[in-house]
Amino acid sequence: MVNKGATPQTHNPASTWWYRIRIGTNPKSKNNWILEFFDQTIDSITVYAPDKQNNYSATLLGSSRPFAARLYQHKNFSLNINNNLSGNQVYYIRIKSHQPVNVIIVLRSINWFISYALNEYFFFGVFYGMILVFGLYNLMMFIAMRQKQYLYYIAYNLSIGLYEMCADGIAYQYIWPSSPIWNHNAYGIALFSASIFSVLFAQSLLNVKVNAPRLNKLIWWVLGLRCLFFFLCLTVNENWFSYKIIEIIPLALAFYTGCYVLIKGYRPARFFVIGYSFLLTGFIIKALIALNIWWFVVTATSYYALSFCFILEMVFISFAIGDKVRILKKKEEDAQLQVIKQLKLNEELKDALNKNLEGQVQERTRELVEKSSLIESQNEELKAVNELLQQQSEEISRMNVLLENDNTILHHDIEKVTHDRVMSAEVDFDEFSKIYPDRETCFKFLSDLKWSNGFNCRKCTNSHFGNGHLPYSRRCSKCGYEESVIAYTILQNTRIPINKAFYMIFLMYSTKGKISSHKLSEILSIRQSTCWAYSTRIKKVMEAKKKEVKNSGDKGWSHLVVE
């Protein structure tokens, strides 16, 4: 089938493509000729060339072979043509690649090939040198300004440089000549990095978060989806890297964002829009060639259109960065002028205020001097009065001491009379409650009575203790045993109010156990059965401590409490 397109192209990576070309040779020609393949991404090329005996010999080329195996150390694949043959010679070319490729085959003389190659490598040096220069320029800008947009642009420049080196075969020649496997994925990684950092740079340069909040959210979504596609390329199918056309989405989004922000009045976006217009144009031309819908013959100009547009984009982006710096500097200068103006106004206000305050201070000082003289005379009078009051205070203190002594003696006498009255046989419960009015008082009396000779733990005989959880209980500091204040007393396990239990013990003691349980129930308002049970317990203790309480007087009843 005769190829009718301007640029032959393979479409199905799973297929092997064969091409047949006819070359007319002239033995009298003094030039040596070569076949050159423009697309450096072709994995495998096998050229079957005829000889004088009409036999064919195979020559292997392609990016899957080590770079050192090439006849010419040039980025393109090259093959010598036998000039000793006459007439038209037919060559067969077998092509196999994991991605669609352009089958651009050019017949060149050796002289023209060398001249063209030298010029091409010179322009490559200029191109990649410009990338390094712009990268160093932005690095210096980052060191000076400390703005992350410069780091994004450096990463973007280097990523574009790496992609161009992969597409041109320069990376294979100088970076990984012995590792052909990198030719399959390196361009996809570089293109992903360039796409991500170009959008991040645009987002930062145009201050999209402030100038276009909705577009800012859309940008983050696009970045997330692009990262997801990159992850799928690495993990699911590496051939998906060949879908370079998807890069039109983040590129178009960045361009639209620049136009939107420019329309809203953000002046640094003007050079950005111009630069990305060139970049978008170069990308479209490259995409049309890749999709084989380019209507013109593919020349060096159209083939390297993206590189030329990228150079223009770098220049205008540098203008955009400089424009933003200039605008920021202008704003900073305006702000400084405003601050200086405000400082001058503040200084004038301060001088006027100081003069006003100085007059007020002088007037106030005169008033204070006059009042100070008046206060001084009043202080002399107060001093004399204070001396008189001091003498009276000392006399009052002496009288207070005498009254306090008298009150102490009187209070002691009252307590003694009350206690003697309470301890008499005829006292009623109300009078008894004056000394033991509540549970707290009873517990304190019981604690002092129970441990009058000191504390000894019933478990380990330790004499050191601390406060327990219950009121007036004691806890052994050694073994932790806690003993309540009513434990091991006649009041243990009693359920009647403790002050009534005290009074019942007192009545039993004062009547020598002759009071009946019915009388106790009537006096204490407690059930007769409870009074009988508790009075029986008291009688047993009285019988057991008969000798101990016999001559104890009015305090004998307290000996019945503790076992």
Secondary structure as UniProt FT lines:
FT   TURN            13..14
FT   STRAND          17..25
FT   TURN            27..28
FT   STRAND          33..37
FT   TURN            40..41
FT   STRAND          44..50
FT   TURN            52..53
FT   STRAND          56..61
FT   TURN            63..64
FT   HELIX           67..69
FT   STRAND          77..80
FT   TURN            83..84
FT   STRAND          87..96
FT   STRAND          105..109
FT   HELIX           110..145
FT   HELIX           148..168
FT   HELIX           170..174
FT   TURN            177..178
FT   TURN            180..181
FT   HELIX           182..205
FT   TURN            206..207
FT   HELIX           208..211
FT   HELIX           213..235
FT   HELIX           238..242
FT   HELIX           244..247
FT   HELIX           248..263
FT   TURN            264..265
FT   TURN            267..268
FT   HELIX           269..290
FT   TURN            291..292
FT   HELIX           300..303
FT   HELIX           305..422
FT   TURN            425..426
FT   HELIX           429..432
FT   TURN            433..435
FT   HELIX           439..450
FT   TURN            451..453
FT   TURN            458..460
FT   STRAND          465..467
FT   TURN            471..472
FT   STRAND          474..476
FT   TURN            477..479
FT   STRAND          482..483
FT   TURN            485..488
FT   TURN            490..493
FT   HELIX           498..510
FT   TURN            511..513
FT   HELIX           517..524
FT   HELIX           528..544
FT   HELIX           546..550
FT   HELIX           553..560
//
